[in-house]
Amino acid sequence: MEKIDIKKAQAIAKNKGLKPGKVKGTDGVQFTKGKNERLDVITWDEFEAILAKRGLAIYESGGWMKIMKA
């Protein structure tokens, strides 16, 4: 897996119909199509801030993205 920046993640997410999401009641983040009741859709700025705060990064392989420790 290759670490990618937020701009590349945004492009991949847009292509797949994904949005940044936050797990309700936690500081957990993941990508969502916006239909999961456990997740709130958030802004990319908020998503990026949470990643930085928690020491996380976005990794990509074959069009799949995963959020892991940096």
Contacts in CASP RR format, 6 or more apart in sequence:
PFRMAT RR
TARGET T0000
AUTHOR 0000-0000-0000
METHOD contacts of the structure
MODEL  1
MEKIDIKKAQAIAKNKGLKPGKVKGTDGVQFTKGKNERLDVITWDEFEAI
LAKRGLAIYESGGWMKIMKA
1 59 0 8 1.000
1 60 0 8 1.000
1 61 0 8 1.000
1 66 0 8 1.000
1 68 0 8 1.000
2 59 0 8 1.000
2 60 0 8 1.000
2 61 0 8 1.000
3 57 0 8 1.000
3 58 0 8 1.000
3 59 0 8 1.000
3 70 0 8 1.000
4 12 0 8 1.000
4 58 0 8 1.000
4 59 0 8 1.000
4 60 0 8 1.000
4 65 0 8 1.000
5 58 0 8 1.000
6 44 0 8 1.000
6 47 0 8 1.000
6 48 0 8 1.000
6 51 0 8 1.000
6 58 0 8 1.000
8 60 0 8 1.000
9 58 0 8 1.000
9 60 0 8 1.000
9 65 0 8 1.000
10 44 0 8 1.000
12 18 0 8 1.000
12 60 0 8 1.000
12 63 0 8 1.000
12 65 0 8 1.000
13 19 0 8 1.000
13 20 0 8 1.000
13 31 0 8 1.000
13 65 0 8 1.000
17 33 0 8 1.000
18 31 0 8 1.000
18 32 0 8 1.000
18 33 0 8 1.000
19 31 0 8 1.000
19 32 0 8 1.000
19 33 0 8 1.000
19 34 0 8 1.000
19 41 0 8 1.000
20 29 0 8 1.000
20 31 0 8 1.000
20 32 0 8 1.000
20 41 0 8 1.000
20 42 0 8 1.000
20 43 0 8 1.000
20 44 0 8 1.000
20 46 0 8 1.000
20 47 0 8 1.000
21 29 0 8 1.000
21 30 0 8 1.000
21 31 0 8 1.000
21 32 0 8 1.000
21 34 0 8 1.000
21 39 0 8 1.000
21 40 0 8 1.000
21 41 0 8 1.000
21 42 0 8 1.000
21 47 0 8 1.000
22 28 0 8 1.000
22 29 0 8 1.000
22 39 0 8 1.000
22 40 0 8 1.000
22 42 0 8 1.000
22 46 0 8 1.000
22 47 0 8 1.000
22 50 0 8 1.000
23 29 0 8 1.000
23 30 0 8 1.000
23 38 0 8 1.000
23 39 0 8 1.000
24 38 0 8 1.000
24 39 0 8 1.000
24 40 0 8 1.000
27 50 0 8 1.000
27 53 0 8 1.000
27 54 0 8 1.000
28 50 0 8 1.000
28 54 0 8 1.000
29 42 0 8 1.000
29 47 0 8 1.000
29 50 0 8 1.000
29 51 0 8 1.000
29 56 0 8 1.000
29 67 0 8 1.000
30 39 0 8 1.000
30 67 0 8 1.000
31 65 0 8 1.000
32 39 0 8 1.000
32 41 0 8 1.000
34 41 0 8 1.000
42 50 0 8 1.000
50 56 0 8 1.000
51 57 0 8 1.000
51 58 0 8 1.000
51 67 0 8 1.000
55 69 0 8 1.000
55 70 0 8 1.000
56 67 0 8 1.000
56 68 0 8 1.000
56 69 0 8 1.000
56 70 0 8 1.000
57 67 0 8 1.000
57 68 0 8 1.000
57 69 0 8 1.000
57 70 0 8 1.000
58 65 0 8 1.000
58 66 0 8 1.000
58 67 0 8 1.000
59 65 0 8 1.000
59 66 0 8 1.000
59 67 0 8 1.000
59 68 0 8 1.000
60 66 0 8 1.000
END
